[in-house]
Structure formats: structure tokens, C-alpha cells
């Protein structure tokens, strides 16, 4: 059976716990780790991150408009967003 030094084993454990939490894949991850350990191998974090990461094609495309820190004469956002809420009342 494969083993790791204590510090490396702790880091791997923390990485696995973080992955399980971040991706919400606790049960699937537990099954995979059980299979790996039964086969005498240790989990590879790069492989697990790739396996449990979302498909980039399914991620939404988000545009964020940021207000400039200094006043400008030509705003970079659409006119409908330039109005202040109190101007519409």
C-alpha cells in the first residue's frame, strides 16, 4: 500500500476535504477514494480536480459593469444604466 509522510498526508486530506466542500461531491469522492485505496494507490489531486470540476462549456458568461472611481464625461456603460434611480421617479 502506498504511504505518504505525515505533512504530505495532512495536505492531501485538507485538499480532498476542500474539494468535497467546494464541489458538493462528498459521496462520489468518498467512493472514488475508497476504490483507489483498495487498489493500493493514493488519490491524485490534479486528476480529482479535473474530474470534479464543472464543464467550462456549461458555465454562464457574466459581464460586470464597474463604476469608474473618478468621474468621466463619457460613461462606458449603456445609457439606460447611466440614469440614477431617483431620476426615473
Order of alpha helices (4+ residues) and beta strands (2+ residues): alpha-alpha-alpha-alpha
